[in-house]
């Protein structure tokens, strides 16, 4: 499954992983591996250790990193969990009012792997630019779990930018409704003139 969430704090992956771990039941824990900016893997010490312990997949921020997309798809095909923040960065502009536009990569992965997408909205996460500082700040976070999204109406259709934008908006709209906020729709490709 793909677990999608809003992204307002550097500790969002840790909050989701910790909540998942608390509800762990035998026979085994399914680790949520996140697509994570490559620069976090290059930091020495604690942050690097967290990325590796959480089985994160490093991704370049330039948007052209196909290797990470293939790794994420393979992870899903193996029946493992993948965590994504479709906003692609911390939402510092409108975190309590509106989600940023989602990256259509989430729709591509969900349709290609044919896996459930589970939205989880995070409220009141500590906010600063430091993951270490936020780990030790006191906060009353709340995680709101949504039902797995039904993407069958889009399954089997030929992938194109319009379809991916439509599915991404469906995912982001579902996530926004969980938090009672709005979302920014995906940019649509320009209409072709006849």
N, C-alpha and C positions, 0 to 999 in steps of 0.2 A: 504494500500500500504506500501511497504518498501522503505524508502528513504536511499540510500547509498551514502557515500561521502568519499573522501580522508581525512586523519587525520594528520595535521601538527601543530595544535595549540590546547591548552587546551580550547580555546573559540569556537571551531568549532560548537559544539551543539548550543551555544547561537547565533552564526551568522546565522545558518540555521533557528532556531526558530524565530529570530527577522525578517528575511526576509519573512518567512511564515506569521508572525503576521501583517506585513505592508500591505500585500495583502489580509487581512481578509475581508470577506464580510459576511453579515448576511445570514442565520439565526444563525449560530453558528461557533465558531472557532474549528477546529480539531487540538487538541494538538498532537505534535510529541513527543512520549515517546521514550527515548533512552535506550539501554542497557548500563549501566554505572558501572564502577568498584565499588565494594561494599565499598572500603575505602573512597570514596567521600561522601557516606551517613553517615560515621562515623565522618567526620569533623564537628566541631561546626560552627555555624554562617552562613555566606552568601552562601558558597558552598553547604552546606546541604540544605538550603532553595531553591536554584536554582534547585537542583536535584528533590526535592519534587514538586516544582511548575511546572516543566516540565514533571511530571509524569514518571520519569525514573524508570527503572527496575534494581535493584542491581544485579550484577553478580560477582561471584568469579573468579579471574584470573587464577585459576588452570586448567580451561578447562573442568572440570567435574561437572559443576553446571547445572543439568538438570531442577531444579526448575525454573530458569530464562528463560530457553528455553520454558518450558511449559507456563509460564506467557506471553512471547512474542507471542507464537502461539495463545493463547487465545485472546490477544489484537487484533491480525490480524483477527481472526474469528469474532470478534465483529464489524469489519469494521473500526477499528481505525488505525491511522498512527504509524509506528514504524521506528525509525531512527537507522541506524547501520553504524559503521565504520569498514568495513570488515578487514582492516589491523590489527585491534585488539589493536593497541597502536599508540602512536605518531610516525610518520615516521621522525626520526631525521637524518637518514643516507643518504637518497636520495630523499628528498621531492620535489625537482624541476626537477628531472630526471626520477624517476621510483617509482611506487607504490610498497609497500611490498606485499608479497603473501597474498591473501585473505583467511580468515577462511571459511571453507566449511559450517559452520552453516548458513550463509546467503542463500546458495543454498537450504539447507534443509528446512529452514523456508519458502522461496518463493515457493518451490514446494509443500510442505505439506499444506500451507494455500491457494495456488493457487491465489496469489495476484500479482498485478503489482509491478515491481521494478523500481524505478525512480532514475537515477544517477544524482548527483549534484557535480560538481568539484569546490573546493574552491581554489582561487588563492590569494596570498599576505596576508594571515592571519597573525596577529602578533604572533611571536614565542618566547616563553620562557617557563620555567617550572611552571609559576605561572598564574593561571586563573585570579586572581585578578589584577595582573600587566597588563596582556594582555587586560583585559576589558577596561583599561584606557589609553592604548597606542594608539596613532594615527596611522591608517593604511588605505590603500585604497584596501579593499578586493573586490574581484569580484567572484560572484557565477554564474557558467555556468550550466544551466539546460538542461538535456538531455531528450529525449523522453522516455516514459515507455518502458521497455525491453520486448520483446515477448519471453516468455519461453515455449510456447506451444510445440515446438519440443521435449522437455524433460518431459512434463506432462504425467502422466500415466505410466511411465517406473518404473521398480523396482529400488528403491534407493540402491546405493552401492557407495563405495568410489570413483570409477572412474567417475561415473555419477556426483556426487557432485563436484568433482574437475573440470570437464568439464563445468558445469554450473557456478561455481565460476569464472573460467577463462573468461567466456563470460561476466559476470557482471563486473569484474575488467578490462577487455579489453575495454569495453564500457566506463567506467569511465576514464580510461587513455587517450583514444582518445579525450574525451571532453577537457582535460587539455593539450593535445599535448605532453604527456610523455609516457614512457614505463611502463610495469608492470612485476612483477615477477610471473611466472606461479606457480600454486599449485604443491606441491610435489605429485607425482602419487604413488599409492600403488605398491609394488614390483610385478613383473609379476609372476604368478603361473607357476611352472614347471610341465610338464605333466608326 
